[in-house]
């Protein structure tokens, strides 16, 4: 009986230790963004020094608030219920410690499961190269399966000094772009009409046409596009 209780106690300790590890990122390399000068390239390929003191309009973050998230590293290690912000300009995941310190996660990340007001949103790295986008570019995954519908946020930074003003102004704008990904055709810009989608997937055109007609979908609407790809992946 004592041996059984001892094993149960030891098992509980291991479980609590694992749970504690799953809820913190402190046990691997992080970058203190408060002590670093952030040099990044915007969507036009222009180098931007985000450390320069300017008056900013707009934000490079997907959401300006820290939100609870689960992070899955490229190694498969999973960390749960951590507060993060996603910087779409630098493609970094920013982690907030219990002490309020903001740190960038350095190890390669595979997926971020972001909880935005009860809605679970998925972000992933590792997609093929496309123009200035590469495997370190983060995408929002809208539908995943045989065919994945993903969203890339093109971030444009404009800096200007208004006439008679002593302050430089920086405007940060986000332009979402949809892509389709599958292993056979790699990464492609998403079509903007039902006809173009049918032309792109000729082998599945009959099936896709049926999905579009049965559900009265127009893929120029993002929610309709998501539904179409989700149903296609279920079949």
C-alpha positions in Angstrom: 0.0 0.0 0.0 2.8 2.4 0.9 4.6 1.5 -2.4 1.4 2.2 -4.3 0.9 5.6 -2.6 4.5 6.4 -3.2 4.1 5.7 -6.9 0.9 7.8 -7.1 2.7 10.7 -5.4 5.7 10.4 -7.7 3.3 10.3 -10.7 1.5 13.4 -9.6 4.8 15.2 -9.2 5.8 14.3 -12.7 2.4 15.4 -14.1 2.6 18.8 -12.3 6.1 19.2 -13.5 5.1 18.6 -17.1 2.1 20.9 -16.7 4.3 23.7 -15.4 6.7 23.2 -18.3 3.8 23.4 -20.8 2.7 26.8 -19.4 6.1 28.6 -19.6 8.6 29.5 -22.2 11.3 30.4 -19.7 13.3 27.2 -20.3 14.6 28.1 -23.7 16.1 31.0 -25.7 14.2 34.3 -25.8 15.2 37.7 -27.1 14.5 40.8 -25.0 12.9 43.1 -27.6 13.1 46.0 -25.2 16.9 45.8 -25.4 17.2 45.3 -29.1 16.9 47.5 -32.2 14.5 45.9 -34.6 15.6 46.1 -38.2 13.0 44.5 -40.5 12.0 44.5 -44.2 8.5 45.6 -45.1 6.4 44.2 -47.9 8.2 46.3 -50.4 11.6 45.0 -49.4 12.5 48.3 -47.7 14.6 48.1 -44.5 12.7 49.6 -41.6 14.3 50.6 -38.2 11.5 50.1 -35.8 13.7 51.3 -32.9 13.7 54.9 -34.2 11.5 57.2 -32.2 8.6 58.2 -34.4 4.9 58.9 -34.2 3.2 55.7 -35.4 -0.1 55.2 -37.1 -1.3 51.6 -37.5 0.3 48.5 -36.0 2.4 45.6 -37.3 0.6 43.2 -34.9 -2.2 40.9 -35.8 -3.8 42.0 -32.6 -2.4 44.8 -30.4 -3.4 43.0 -27.2 -1.6 40.0 -25.7 -3.8 37.0 -26.2 -3.6 33.4 -24.7 -2.1 30.9 -27.1 -0.7 27.5 -27.4 2.7 27.3 -29.2 4.0 24.2 -31.0 7.7 24.3 -31.9 9.2 22.7 -35.0 10.6 20.0 -32.7 7.0 19.1 -31.6 7.4 20.5 -28.1 4.2 22.2 -27.0 3.7 25.2 -24.6 0.1 26.0 -23.5 -1.7 29.1 -22.2 1.0 31.7 -22.8 0.3 35.3 -23.6 1.5 36.3 -27.1 1.3 38.9 -29.8 2.1 38.1 -33.5 4.3 40.7 -35.3 3.3 40.4 -38.9 6.2 42.7 -40.0 9.0 40.8 -38.3 7.2 37.4 -38.4 8.0 37.1 -34.7 5.9 35.7 -31.8 6.2 38.0 -28.8 5.7 36.4 -25.4 4.7 38.3 -22.3 6.2 37.0 -19.0 4.4 37.0 -15.6 6.5 40.1 -14.7 5.3 41.9 -17.8 8.5 41.6 -19.8 8.1 41.3 -23.6 10.3 38.6 -25.3 10.6 37.3 -28.8 10.5 33.5 -29.1 13.7 32.4 -30.9 13.3 28.6 -31.5 11.7 27.7 -34.8 7.9 27.6 -34.4 5.5 25.4 -36.4 2.1 26.6 -35.2 0.5 29.1 -32.9 -3.1 28.5 -31.7 -4.3 31.9 -30.8 -7.5 32.4 -28.7 -9.0 35.7 -29.7 -12.1 36.4 -27.5 -13.0 32.7 -27.5 -12.3 32.1 -31.2 -9.4 29.8 -32.0 -7.2 31.1 -34.8 -4.3 29.1 -36.3 -1.0 30.5 -37.6 1.8 28.5 -39.1 5.3 28.8 -40.5 7.1 26.5 -43.0 5.3 27.1 -46.2 7.2 27.2 -49.5 9.0 30.3 -50.9 6.8 32.7 -52.9 8.4 35.9 -54.1 9.6 37.7 -50.9 7.8 35.2 -48.6 9.8 32.2 -47.3 9.6 29.4 -44.7 10.1 32.0 -41.9 6.9 33.9 -43.0 3.9 33.4 -40.8 0.5 32.7 -42.3 -3.0 32.5 -40.8 -4.4 29.1 -41.7 -8.1 29.4 -42.6 -8.7 25.9 -43.8 -6.4 22.9 -43.7 -6.2 19.5 -45.4 -5.6 18.2 -48.9 -5.9 21.8 -49.9 -5.1 24.6 -47.4 -6.4 28.1 -47.6 -4.0 30.5 -45.9 -3.7 34.2 -45.5 -0.5 36.3 -45.7 -0.4 39.8 -44.3 1.6 42.1 -46.5 2.8 44.9 -44.3 3.7 48.2 -45.8 5.6 50.9 -43.9 5.6 54.5 -45.0 7.7 57.2 -43.3 7.3 60.9 -43.9 7.9 64.3 -42.3 4.9 66.5 -42.8 5.5 70.1 -43.9 6.4 72.4 -40.9 6.4 69.4 -38.5 9.4 68.4 -36.4 8.1 64.9 -36.0 8.5 62.0 -38.4 5.4 60.0 -39.0 5.3 56.3 -39.7 2.2 54.7 -41.2 1.9 50.9 -41.0 -0.7 49.3 -43.2 -1.7 45.6 -43.5 -2.9 44.1 -46.8 -4.2 40.5 -46.4 -3.6 38.2 -49.4 -5.1 34.7 -49.7 -3.1 31.7 -51.0 -3.9 28.1 -51.7 -1.4 25.4 -50.8 -1.2 21.7 -51.7 1.8 19.4 -52.2 1.2 19.0 -55.9 1.1 22.7 -56.9 2.8 24.2 -53.9 1.9 27.8 -53.1 -0.4 29.7 -55.4 -2.3 33.0 -55.2 -5.9 32.2 -54.4 -8.3 32.7 -57.3 -10.9 35.4 -57.0 -13.8 33.8 -58.8 -15.6 30.4 -58.8 -14.6 30.0 -62.5 -10.9 30.6 -61.7 -11.0 28.0 -58.8 -12.6 25.4 -61.1 -9.9 26.1 -63.7 -7.1 25.7 -61.1 -8.4 22.4 -59.9 -9.5 20.7 -63.1 -9.3 17.2 -61.7 -11.7 18.1 -58.8 -13.8 20.6 -60.9 -16.9 18.5 -60.8 -16.7 18.0 -57.0 -16.0 21.7 -56.4 -18.8 22.8 -58.7 -21.2 20.6 -56.7 -20.0 22.1 -53.4 -20.3 25.7 -54.8 -23.8 25.1 -56.2 -25.2 23.1 -53.3 -24.1 25.7 -50.7 -24.6 28.8 -52.9 -21.0 29.9 -52.4 -19.1 32.7 -54.0 -15.4 32.5 -53.2 -14.9 36.2 -53.5 -16.4 36.2 -50.0 -13.7 34.9 -47.6 -16.2 33.0 -45.4 -17.6 31.2 -48.5 -14.1 30.4 -49.7 -13.3 28.9 -46.3 -16.5 26.8 -46.3 -15.8 25.5 -49.9 -12.2 24.4 -49.1 -13.3 22.9 -45.7 -16.0 20.8 -47.4 -13.6 19.7 -50.2 -11.2 18.5 -47.6 -13.9 16.4 -45.8 -14.6 14.4 -49.0 
